Amino acid sequence: MPTEDWRSPETIERLKRLERPGFAIEFLRRNPEYRRDYARTERMIARDPASATTAGARLARRWGLQFRP
């Protein structure tokens, strides 16, 4: 779902059918601050792949996320 059409009737209907985790993902996906933080984290991991676990854990902690296998 593109982020710019979130007010369209079709998108609103899809969002209404989401479970809590799906809605949370859509909220974060559209949050400019989260998107900047995520991009910073990706750049950090690209520069130092060994930091991926730590960087991912910090991102998750900042945003209250839990990643499951």
mmCIF file of the C-alpha atoms, coordinates in Angstrom:
data_MODEL
# 
_entry.id   MODEL 
# 
loop_
_atom_site.group_PDB 
_atom_site.id 
_atom_site.type_symbol 
_atom_site.label_atom_id 
_atom_site.label_alt_id 
_atom_site.label_comp_id 
_atom_site.label_asym_id 
_atom_site.label_entity_id 
_atom_site.label_seq_id 
_atom_site.pdbx_PDB_ins_code 
_atom_site.Cartn_x 
_atom_site.Cartn_y 
_atom_site.Cartn_z 
_atom_site.occupancy 
_atom_site.B_iso_or_equiv 
_atom_site.pdbx_formal_charge 
_atom_site.auth_seq_id 
_atom_site.auth_comp_id 
_atom_site.auth_asym_id 
_atom_site.auth_atom_id 
_atom_site.pdbx_PDB_model_num 
ATOM 1  C CA . MET A 1 1  ? 0.000   0.000   0.000  1.00 0.00 ? 1  MET A CA 1 
ATOM 2  C CA . PRO A 1 2  ? 1.578   3.323   -0.975 1.00 0.00 ? 2  PRO A CA 1 
ATOM 3  C CA . THR A 1 3  ? 1.848   5.767   1.895  1.00 0.00 ? 3  THR A CA 1 
ATOM 4  C CA . GLU A 1 4  ? 0.445   8.748   0.021  1.00 0.00 ? 4  GLU A CA 1 
ATOM 5  C CA . ASP A 1 5  ? -3.052  7.336   -0.560 1.00 0.00 ? 5  ASP A CA 1 
ATOM 6  C CA . TRP A 1 6  ? -3.949  6.461   3.037  1.00 0.00 ? 6  TRP A CA 1 
ATOM 7  C CA . ARG A 1 7  ? -7.111  8.599   2.925  1.00 0.00 ? 7  ARG A CA 1 
ATOM 8  C CA . SER A 1 8  ? -8.619  6.891   -0.086 1.00 0.00 ? 8  SER A CA 1 
ATOM 9  C CA . PRO A 1 9  ? -11.840 4.939   0.585  1.00 0.00 ? 9  PRO A CA 1 
ATOM 10 C CA . GLU A 1 10 ? -10.206 1.703   -0.611 1.00 0.00 ? 10 GLU A CA 1 
ATOM 11 C CA . THR A 1 11 ? -7.273  2.100   1.767  1.00 0.00 ? 11 THR A CA 1 
ATOM 12 C CA . ILE A 1 12 ? -9.534  2.972   4.688  1.00 0.00 ? 12 ILE A CA 1 
ATOM 13 C CA . GLU A 1 13 ? -11.524 -0.215  4.088  1.00 0.00 ? 13 GLU A CA 1 
ATOM 14 C CA . ARG A 1 14 ? -8.321  -2.302  4.017  1.00 0.00 ? 14 ARG A CA 1 
ATOM 15 C CA . LEU A 1 15 ? -7.096  -0.667  7.225  1.00 0.00 ? 15 LEU A CA 1 
ATOM 16 C CA . LYS A 1 16 ? -10.397 -1.422  8.963  1.00 0.00 ? 16 LYS A CA 1 
ATOM 17 C CA . ARG A 1 17 ? -9.888  -5.141  8.319  1.00 0.00 ? 17 ARG A CA 1 
ATOM 18 C CA . LEU A 1 18 ? -6.380  -5.286  9.779  1.00 0.00 ? 18 LEU A CA 1 
ATOM 19 C CA . GLU A 1 19 ? -5.560  -7.035  13.016 1.00 0.00 ? 19 GLU A CA 1 
ATOM 20 C CA . ARG A 1 20 ? -3.578  -5.047  15.597 1.00 0.00 ? 20 ARG A CA 1 
ATOM 21 C CA . PRO A 1 21 ? -0.112  -6.074  14.365 1.00 0.00 ? 21 PRO A CA 1 
ATOM 22 C CA . GLY A 1 22 ? -0.995  -5.210  10.775 1.00 0.00 ? 22 GLY A CA 1 
ATOM 23 C CA . PHE A 1 23 ? -2.393  -1.840  11.811 1.00 0.00 ? 23 PHE A CA 1 
ATOM 24 C CA . ALA A 1 24 ? 0.746   -1.125  13.857 1.00 0.00 ? 24 ALA A CA 1 
ATOM 25 C CA . ILE A 1 25 ? 2.917   -1.893  10.839 1.00 0.00 ? 25 ILE A CA 1 
ATOM 26 C CA . GLU A 1 26 ? 0.867   0.428   8.653  1.00 0.00 ? 26 GLU A CA 1 
ATOM 27 C CA . PHE A 1 27 ? 1.088   3.171   11.294 1.00 0.00 ? 27 PHE A CA 1 
ATOM 28 C CA . LEU A 1 28 ? 4.875   2.880   11.509 1.00 0.00 ? 28 LEU A CA 1 
ATOM 29 C CA . ARG A 1 29 ? 5.251   2.628   7.751  1.00 0.00 ? 29 ARG A CA 1 
ATOM 30 C CA . ARG A 1 30 ? 3.598   6.028   7.434  1.00 0.00 ? 30 ARG A CA 1 
ATOM 31 C CA . ASN A 1 31 ? 5.393   7.658   10.383 1.00 0.00 ? 31 ASN A CA 1 
ATOM 32 C CA . PRO A 1 32 ? 8.119   9.990   9.025  1.00 0.00 ? 32 PRO A CA 1 
ATOM 33 C CA . GLU A 1 33 ? 10.168  9.806   12.227 1.00 0.00 ? 33 GLU A CA 1 
ATOM 34 C CA . TYR A 1 34 ? 10.156  5.997   12.178 1.00 0.00 ? 34 TYR A CA 1 
ATOM 35 C CA . ARG A 1 35 ? 11.041  5.963   8.480  1.00 0.00 ? 35 ARG A CA 1 
ATOM 36 C CA . ARG A 1 36 ? 14.051  8.227   9.134  1.00 0.00 ? 36 ARG A CA 1 
ATOM 37 C CA . ASP A 1 37 ? 15.135  6.099   12.099 1.00 0.00 ? 37 ASP A CA 1 
ATOM 38 C CA . TYR A 1 38 ? 14.776  2.910   10.051 1.00 0.00 ? 38 TYR A CA 1 
ATOM 39 C CA . ALA A 1 39 ? 16.784  4.418   7.176  1.00 0.00 ? 39 ALA A CA 1 
ATOM 40 C CA . ARG A 1 40 ? 19.535  5.502   9.609  1.00 0.00 ? 40 ARG A CA 1 
ATOM 41 C CA . THR A 1 41 ? 19.621  1.990   11.043 1.00 0.00 ? 41 THR A CA 1 
ATOM 42 C CA . GLU A 1 42 ? 19.876  0.455   7.557  1.00 0.00 ? 42 GLU A CA 1 
ATOM 43 C CA . ARG A 1 43 ? 22.782  2.779   6.680  1.00 0.00 ? 43 ARG A CA 1 
ATOM 44 C CA . MET A 1 44 ? 24.533  1.877   9.930  1.00 0.00 ? 44 MET A CA 1 
ATOM 45 C CA . ILE A 1 45 ? 24.158  -1.838  9.158  1.00 0.00 ? 45 ILE A CA 1 
ATOM 46 C CA . ALA A 1 46 ? 25.400  -1.317  5.573  1.00 0.00 ? 46 ALA A CA 1 
ATOM 47 C CA . ARG A 1 47 ? 28.553  0.382   6.911  1.00 0.00 ? 47 ARG A CA 1 
ATOM 48 C CA . ASP A 1 48 ? 29.109  -2.282  9.576  1.00 0.00 ? 48 ASP A CA 1 
ATOM 49 C CA . PRO A 1 49 ? 27.212  -5.544  8.945  1.00 0.00 ? 49 PRO A CA 1 
ATOM 50 C CA . ALA A 1 50 ? 28.509  -6.933  12.236 1.00 0.00 ? 50 ALA A CA 1 
ATOM 51 C CA . SER A 1 51 ? 26.353  -4.345  14.023 1.00 0.00 ? 51 SER A CA 1 
ATOM 52 C CA . ALA A 1 52 ? 23.100  -5.674  12.522 1.00 0.00 ? 52 ALA A CA 1 
ATOM 53 C CA . THR A 1 53 ? 21.899  -7.491  15.651 1.00 0.00 ? 53 THR A CA 1 
ATOM 54 C CA . THR A 1 54 ? 22.666  -4.579  17.966 1.00 0.00 ? 54 THR A CA 1 
ATOM 55 C CA . ALA A 1 55 ? 21.300  -1.927  15.599 1.00 0.00 ? 55 ALA A CA 1 
ATOM 56 C CA . GLY A 1 56 ? 18.112  -3.918  15.004 1.00 0.00 ? 56 GLY A CA 1 
ATOM 57 C CA . ALA A 1 57 ? 17.628  -4.447  18.734 1.00 0.00 ? 57 ALA A CA 1 
ATOM 58 C CA . ARG A 1 58 ? 18.059  -0.730  19.419 1.00 0.00 ? 58 ARG A CA 1 
ATOM 59 C CA . LEU A 1 59 ? 15.555  0.175   16.708 1.00 0.00 ? 59 LEU A CA 1 
ATOM 60 C CA . ALA A 1 60 ? 13.088  -2.328  18.153 1.00 0.00 ? 60 ALA A CA 1 
ATOM 61 C CA . ARG A 1 61 ? 13.563  -0.977  21.670 1.00 0.00 ? 61 ARG A CA 1 
ATOM 62 C CA . ARG A 1 62 ? 13.078  2.651   20.573 1.00 0.00 ? 62 ARG A CA 1 
ATOM 63 C CA . TRP A 1 63 ? 9.810   1.810   18.809 1.00 0.00 ? 63 TRP A CA 1 
ATOM 64 C CA . GLY A 1 64 ? 8.507   -0.926  21.132 1.00 0.00 ? 64 GLY A CA 1 
ATOM 65 C CA . LEU A 1 65 ? 8.805   -3.622  18.478 1.00 0.00 ? 65 LEU A CA 1 
ATOM 66 C CA . GLN A 1 66 ? 9.178   -7.364  18.814 1.00 0.00 ? 66 GLN A CA 1 
ATOM 67 C CA . PHE A 1 67 ? 10.620  -9.312  15.913 1.00 0.00 ? 67 PHE A CA 1 
ATOM 68 C CA . ARG A 1 68 ? 9.622   -12.962 15.710 1.00 0.00 ? 68 ARG A CA 1 
ATOM 69 C CA . PRO A 1 69 ? 11.061  -15.667 13.469 1.00 0.00 ? 69 PRO A CA 1 
# 
